[in-house]
Amino acid sequence: MPGIMSPLTNAPVVQSECGRVFIYPPWANYSRKWQDLPTLFLAPDTWGQDFDPPRLRKLGYTVEKNDHRFFDGPSGGGLIQVFRDSRRWFPSVLFHREAAYRSPAGFPRTGGNSPILAIIPEVSSQHRILRDQPIPRSPSPHVSVEQLPNGVGECTVALGVSKPDNFEDGEFRAGFPSLELKLKRLEECPESTCEAFAKVDDPRLTWVWYLVQHPSLTPSLWIAAVIYLGLRLADITKNNVRDMLIFTSEYIPNSEFPSAVLWTSRKTKGIIKTVDDWR
């Protein structure tokens, strides 16, 4: 099967591969900028003495050019697909002073077991103790992945909007061009999805539906891309998008669907504005 060209590595994506995916959010403001990561990942000796690369090498840390791929996302961030165990992988420590790897908001807090992780700002002493810096912004909808019956080929997304008037979704519908992923707005919930949606519907929200059009991407990639777009939409709509429900019959092998059925505090869940709201 032909691959999709990664814009930063110029390497084809082999569709049978299914690696962990890290999301560098479009609103991220880290010292390590997205456009510099392809070079930084392969040059740990340039990170500074505080990282102590010789000690990490003795502990078994390595990195190779072919163990990860980058995909440019709209608005400045992107996705990093990793094809190896991310423990003792050099880039896993690159952000440890200013960010943490977290499951998407709404996913179970499985930490290191999550197949999709977002790079979220870490709260420092300046934020907590000195209070001379604001708690970092990290806007996001609550995200779930709902299981459809086997054989349902359609993949859809429902956005739960609290204020539907003047809701602008142009950037969301534009999709994720580097993965050729597009989103087509639908008039209503597809018939094949209605039963699954009824189990997680929140009548307080107005639901806007989209068909996900992706060129046979692995679930880890296209779901991570949709979550990335949701992070951007939460930002530009000032958290008007409260929930994002993803519907698919295929998820990630050996991973349970992170369904909204598992949200135990749905009626009282707050708006995700800062890193504190991800906890």
C-alpha positions in Angstrom: 0.0 0.0 0.0 1.5 3.4 -0.9 2.5 5.6 2.0 1.8 9.2 2.7 4.9 11.5 2.7 5.8 13.0 6.0 6.5 16.7 5.4 9.5 16.9 7.7 11.2 13.5 7.2 10.3 12.9 3.5 9.6 9.3 4.4 6.6 7.2 3.5 4.2 6.2 6.3 3.7 2.5 6.2 0.0 2.0 7.0 0.5 -1.3 8.7 2.7 0.3 11.4 0.9 1.4 14.5 3.0 3.5 16.9 2.3 5.7 19.8 1.5 9.3 18.8 2.5 12.4 20.7 0.6 15.6 20.1 2.5 18.9 20.2 -0.5 21.2 20.6 -1.1 24.2 18.3 -1.2 26.5 21.3 2.0 25.2 22.9 4.6 27.8 23.9 7.7 25.8 24.8 11.4 26.7 24.5 11.7 23.7 22.2 9.8 24.9 19.1 8.0 22.5 16.8 10.0 23.4 13.7 13.3 22.6 15.6 12.3 19.2 16.9 13.5 17.0 13.9 17.0 18.3 14.4 16.9 18.4 18.2 15.6 14.8 18.5 18.7 13.4 16.8 21.2 15.7 18.6 20.9 15.2 22.4 24.4 16.4 23.0 23.2 19.9 22.0 20.5 20.0 24.7 22.8 21.3 27.5 24.7 19.8 30.4 21.6 19.7 32.6 20.4 16.7 30.6 23.7 14.8 31.0 23.5 12.8 27.8 26.5 10.5 28.7 24.7 9.3 31.8 21.5 8.7 29.9 23.4 6.7 27.3 24.8 4.5 30.1 21.2 4.0 31.2 20.4 2.8 27.7 18.8 5.9 26.1 19.0 6.0 22.3 17.4 7.6 19.4 17.5 6.8 15.7 16.2 8.6 12.6 13.8 5.8 11.7 12.1 5.4 15.1 9.8 8.4 14.7 8.1 10.6 12.1 6.8 14.2 12.2 3.6 15.5 10.7 3.1 19.3 10.5 -0.3 20.3 11.9 -2.2 23.5 11.1 -1.4 26.5 13.2 2.1 25.7 14.4 2.2 22.3 16.1 1.9 18.7 14.9 2.1 15.0 15.6 5.1 12.7 16.3 4.5 9.1 15.6 7.0 6.8 17.4 7.6 3.2 16.4 9.5 2.0 19.4 9.1 1.8 23.2 9.3 5.4 24.3 11.0 4.4 27.6 14.7 5.1 27.3 14.1 7.0 24.1 16.2 10.2 24.2 13.4 12.6 23.0 11.2 11.5 25.9 13.2 13.6 28.3 13.5 16.7 26.1 10.5 18.4 27.5 10.7 17.2 31.1 11.5 20.6 32.6 8.6 22.5 31.1 6.0 19.9 30.0 4.5 16.5 30.8 3.0 13.8 28.6 -0.7 13.3 29.4 -3.6 11.3 28.0 -6.1 13.6 26.1 -8.6 15.2 28.5 -11.5 12.8 28.9 -9.4 9.7 28.4 -8.8 7.4 31.4 -5.7 8.5 33.3 -3.6 5.5 32.1 -0.4 7.6 31.9 2.3 5.6 30.2 -0.1 3.1 28.7 -2.0 5.6 26.6 -1.4 5.1 22.8 -2.0 8.9 22.3 -0.4 11.5 24.5 -0.4 15.3 24.5 2.6 17.4 25.5 1.0 19.6 28.2 2.7 22.5 30.1 4.1 21.6 33.5 3.3 23.8 36.5 6.6 25.2 37.9 7.4 26.9 41.2 6.9 30.2 39.5 3.3 29.3 38.9 2.6 27.6 42.3 4.7 29.2 44.9 6.1 32.5 43.6 2.9 33.1 41.7 4.7 35.5 39.4 3.5 33.6 36.3 -0.1 32.6 35.4 -1.0 28.9 35.3 -0.3 27.8 31.6 -3.2 27.8 29.3 -4.1 24.4 27.8 -7.6 24.7 26.3 -9.2 21.4 25.2 -12.6 19.8 24.8 -13.4 16.6 26.8 -12.5 13.8 24.3 -13.8 10.3 23.9 -13.7 7.5 21.3 -16.9 5.5 21.0 -17.2 2.0 19.6 -19.3 1.3 16.5 -20.4 -2.2 15.5 -17.9 -4.2 13.4 -18.3 -3.5 9.7 -19.4 0.2 10.1 -17.0 1.9 7.8 -17.9 5.5 8.6 -15.9 7.4 11.1 -17.6 10.5 12.5 -17.0 13.2 15.1 -19.6 15.1 17.2 -18.7 18.4 18.7 -20.7 19.4 21.7 -21.0 23.2 21.6 -22.4 25.3 24.5 -23.1 28.5 22.5 -24.1 27.5 18.9 -24.7 31.1 17.7 -21.9 32.2 15.4 -20.0 29.0 16.0 -17.1 29.1 13.5 -15.6 25.7 12.5 -13.8 26.6 9.3 -10.4 25.6 10.6 -11.7 22.3 11.9 -13.4 21.5 8.6 -10.1 22.3 6.8 -8.7 19.2 8.4 -5.1 18.1 8.7 -3.5 18.6 5.3 -0.2 16.9 5.9 -2.1 13.6 6.6 -4.7 14.4 3.9 -7.4 14.2 6.6 -10.6 16.1 5.9 -13.8 16.7 7.8 -17.1 17.1 6.1 -20.0 18.7 8.0 -23.1 16.6 8.3 -26.7 17.7 8.7 -27.4 15.2 11.6 -26.2 12.1 13.4 -25.6 9.3 10.9 -28.0 6.4 11.3 -25.1 4.0 11.9 -24.0 6.1 14.9 -27.3 6.9 16.6 -27.4 4.0 19.0 -23.8 4.6 20.2 -24.5 8.3 20.5 -27.6 7.8 22.6 -25.5 6.3 25.3 -23.3 9.4 25.7 -25.5 12.3 24.6 -25.5 15.4 26.7 -28.8 17.3 26.1 -27.3 20.5 27.4 -25.0 20.8 24.4 -25.7 21.4 20.7 -24.1 18.7 18.6 -22.4 19.4 15.3 -21.5 16.4 13.2 -18.7 15.6 10.8 -17.6 12.8 8.6 -13.9 12.0 8.9 -12.3 11.4 5.5 -8.9 9.9 5.9 -6.8 7.9 3.3 -6.6 4.6 5.2 -4.6 6.1 8.1 -4.0 3.9 11.2 -6.4 4.8 14.0 -3.6 6.2 16.2 -2.8 8.8 13.5 -6.2 9.9 12.4 -7.6 10.1 15.9 -4.6 12.0 17.2 -5.0 14.4 14.2 -8.7 15.0 15.1 -7.8 15.6 18.7 -5.1 18.1 17.6 -7.8 20.0 15.6 -10.1 19.9 18.7 -7.3 21.5 20.8 -7.0 24.3 18.2 -10.8 24.7 18.1 -11.1 25.0 21.8 -8.6 27.8 21.7 -10.0 29.9 18.9 -13.6 29.5 20.1 -12.7 30.4 23.7 -13.7 26.9 25.0 -17.1 26.9 23.3 -16.5 23.3 22.3 -17.0 21.4 25.5 -17.0 17.8 24.2 -15.6 16.0 21.2 -17.0 12.4 20.7 -15.2 10.3 18.0 -17.1 7.3 16.6 -15.3 4.4 14.9 -15.5 0.6 14.7 -11.7 0.3 14.8 -9.4 1.7 17.5 -5.9 0.9 18.5 -4.9 -2.8 19.0 -4.8 -3.9 22.6 -6.3 -0.6 23.8 -9.8 -0.2 25.2 -12.1 2.5 23.7 -11.9 5.6 26.0 -15.7 6.1 26.0 -17.6 9.0 27.6 -19.6 6.3 29.4 -16.7 6.2 31.8 -17.0 9.9 32.7 -18.1 9.7 36.3 -18.6 13.4 36.8 -20.2 14.4 33.5 -22.8 16.8 34.9 -20.2 18.7 37.0 -17.2 18.6 34.7 -15.7 22.0 34.2 -14.3 23.8 31.2 -10.7 22.9 30.4 -8.8 26.1 30.3 -5.5 25.6 32.0 -3.1 22.7 32.8 -4.8 22.3 36.2 -8.0 21.3 34.4 -6.3 18.3 32.9 -5.8 16.6 36.3 
